[in-house]
Amino acid sequence: MKKIPFLLILFMGFINAQKLTPKEISIINQGDIKTAMPIYQTTDPEQHKTLLNLSTEIDPVDPNTATLVKRMKESLLSTNGGVGIAAPQVGINRKVIWVQRFDKEGNPFEYFINPVIVWRSELQNLGPEGDLSIPEFRDQFYRSKVIQLEYVDLKGQKYAEIVEGFTAVIFQHEIDHLFGILISDKKEKEKNDSYKKVDAFKRSDSVTR
């Protein structure tokens, strides 16, 4: 009986996940399952729009989801150095990511469906980040040192875990993609926020004079 509430919640989650559109299914199945999907770039106006869109949940047990997961891994491996990728980066605005787990022996690549960060530590680290979709861009960013994550696998099984360090940074970066947040825009916003703070100080100073 204890399993009923969880199964009901899981079932409702499947219902809430909108079915893949014909366009999404077409993109996912363009090519062999072992073929890498092209990685979208901000230098292309249409691809940039996709990267800025919000992603929605995906049905984990849909066969097309399994295909997307496998092809996304091929896309990531084709970069020869990438440590993470999100579905919007291959043209699909759905909540699927791959992350290299530097917190596990062998640094394996793992997929995560409908990932959600339910808690972030106030303690942050500053470190460099780049992006497969933004050519020649790299900068320093603050990220929470520890996060608590919830997600499901291709069978719909739900998991929760706490992640820290560089792997936590990768998760935060990839989940940002699911909200249409790019690090180039993030850095620009930080600069603008800093400018507003300085500008407000100057206005206050001029008043006292």
C-alpha positions in Angstrom: 0.0 0.0 0.0 2.9 2.3 0.7 3.9 2.2 -3.0 0.6 3.5 -4.3 1.1 7.2 -3.6 4.5 7.1 -5.2 3.2 5.2 -8.3 0.3 7.7 -8.5 2.7 10.6 -8.5 4.9 8.9 -11.1 1.8 8.2 -13.3 0.7 11.8 -13.0 4.2 13.0 -14.0 3.9 10.9 -17.2 0.6 12.5 -18.0 1.9 16.0 -17.4 4.9 15.4 -19.7 3.6 16.5 -23.1 4.0 14.1 -26.0 6.9 14.8 -28.3 5.8 16.8 -31.4 6.2 15.4 -34.9 9.1 17.9 -35.4 10.9 16.7 -32.3 10.4 13.1 -33.3 11.8 13.9 -36.8 14.9 15.6 -35.3 15.5 12.7 -32.9 15.2 10.1 -35.6 17.3 11.8 -38.3 20.1 9.4 -38.4 21.2 6.1 -36.9 20.9 5.7 -33.1 24.7 5.7 -32.9 25.0 8.9 -34.9 25.8 12.1 -33.1 23.2 14.9 -33.4 24.5 18.3 -34.6 25.2 20.7 -31.6 23.3 24.0 -31.9 25.3 27.2 -32.0 24.5 30.7 -30.8 26.1 32.0 -34.1 23.0 30.6 -36.0 19.9 32.8 -35.3 17.4 30.0 -35.5 19.5 27.7 -33.4 20.1 30.5 -30.9 16.3 30.9 -30.4 16.0 27.2 -29.6 18.8 27.5 -27.0 16.9 30.4 -25.3 13.6 28.5 -25.1 12.3 26.9 -21.9 12.4 23.1 -21.9 9.5 20.9 -20.8 9.4 17.5 -19.2 9.7 14.4 -21.3 8.0 11.0 -21.0 10.9 8.7 -19.8 9.3 5.5 -21.2 8.6 6.9 -24.7 10.9 4.9 -27.1 11.9 8.2 -28.7 13.3 9.4 -25.4 15.7 6.4 -25.3 16.8 7.3 -28.8 17.4 10.9 -27.8 19.4 9.9 -24.8 21.6 7.6 -26.8 22.2 10.1 -29.6 22.9 12.9 -27.1 25.7 10.8 -25.7 27.2 10.4 -29.1 27.0 14.2 -29.6 28.8 14.7 -26.3 31.5 12.2 -27.1 32.1 13.7 -30.5 33.2 16.9 -28.9 36.4 15.3 -27.6 36.5 17.1 -24.3 33.0 18.1 -23.5 31.8 17.2 -19.9 28.1 17.8 -20.3 25.2 18.4 -22.8 21.5 19.4 -22.6 18.8 18.5 -25.0 18.3 22.1 -26.2 21.8 21.9 -27.5 20.7 19.3 -30.1 17.5 21.1 -30.9 15.1 19.5 -28.5 13.6 21.7 -25.7 13.1 18.8 -23.3 14.5 18.1 -19.9 17.3 15.6 -20.6 21.0 16.1 -19.8 24.3 14.1 -19.8 26.9 14.8 -17.2 30.4 13.5 -16.7 30.6 12.3 -13.1 34.0 13.4 -11.8 32.8 12.4 -8.3 32.7 8.7 -9.3 35.5 6.3 -10.0 36.3 6.2 -13.8 34.6 9.6 -14.3 31.6 7.9 -16.2 29.1 9.8 -18.3 25.5 9.5 -17.0 22.1 10.7 -18.3 19.4 12.4 -16.3 15.7 12.8 -17.3 13.6 15.6 -15.9 16.3 16.7 -13.5 15.5 19.2 -10.8 17.8 20.9 -8.3 15.7 21.0 -5.1 18.4 22.6 -2.9 21.6 24.6 -3.4 24.2 25.4 -0.8 24.8 29.1 0.0 28.6 28.4 -0.1 29.8 28.9 -3.7 32.9 28.4 -5.6 34.3 30.5 -8.5 35.6 28.7 -11.5 36.0 28.7 -15.3 33.2 27.6 -17.6 32.8 27.2 -21.4 30.0 26.0 -23.6 29.7 23.7 -26.5 27.1 26.0 -28.1 29.1 29.3 -27.7 32.2 29.4 -29.7 35.4 30.8 -28.1 33.6 31.9 -24.9 35.0 31.2 -21.5 34.7 33.1 -18.2 34.6 32.7 -14.4 31.3 32.0 -12.6 30.0 31.4 -9.1 28.2 28.1 -8.5 26.9 26.5 -5.4 29.4 24.0 -4.0 26.7 21.4 -3.1 23.3 20.6 -4.7 20.5 18.1 -4.1 19.2 16.6 -7.2 16.1 14.7 -8.2 15.6 12.9 -11.6 14.2 9.8 -13.3 15.7 7.1 -15.5 14.4 5.6 -18.8 12.2 3.2 -16.7 10.6 6.1 -14.9 12.3 5.2 -11.6 12.9 8.3 -9.4 16.2 9.1 -7.7 17.6 11.7 -5.4 21.2 12.4 -4.5 23.6 15.1 -3.2 26.4 16.2 -5.5 29.3 18.5 -4.8 32.4 20.0 -6.3 33.1 20.2 -10.1 30.4 17.7 -10.9 27.8 19.9 -9.1 29.0 22.8 -11.4 28.3 20.7 -14.5 24.8 19.9 -13.3 24.1 23.5 -12.6 25.4 24.5 -16.0 23.4 21.9 -17.9 20.2 22.5 -16.0 20.5 26.2 -16.7 20.3 25.2 -20.4 16.8 23.7 -19.7 15.7 27.2 -18.6 17.2 28.9 -21.7 20.0 30.4 -19.6 23.4 30.7 -21.4 26.6 31.6 -19.6 27.2 34.5 -22.0 23.9 36.0 -21.0 24.5 35.1 -17.4 27.8 37.0 -17.4 26.2 40.0 -19.1 23.5 40.1 -16.5 26.1 40.0 -13.7 27.9 42.9 -15.3 24.7 44.9 -15.7 23.7 44.2 -12.0 27.1 45.4 -10.9 26.8 48.5 -13.0 23.4 49.3 -11.5 24.8 49.0 -8.0 27.7 51.4 -8.8 25.3 53.8 -10.6 23.0 53.9 -7.6 25.9 54.6 -5.3 27.0 57.5 -7.6 23.5 59.0 -7.6 23.4 58.8 -3.8 26.9 60.4 -3.6 25.9 63.3 -5.9 22.8 64.0 -3.7 25.0 64.4 -0.6 27.2 66.9 -2.4 
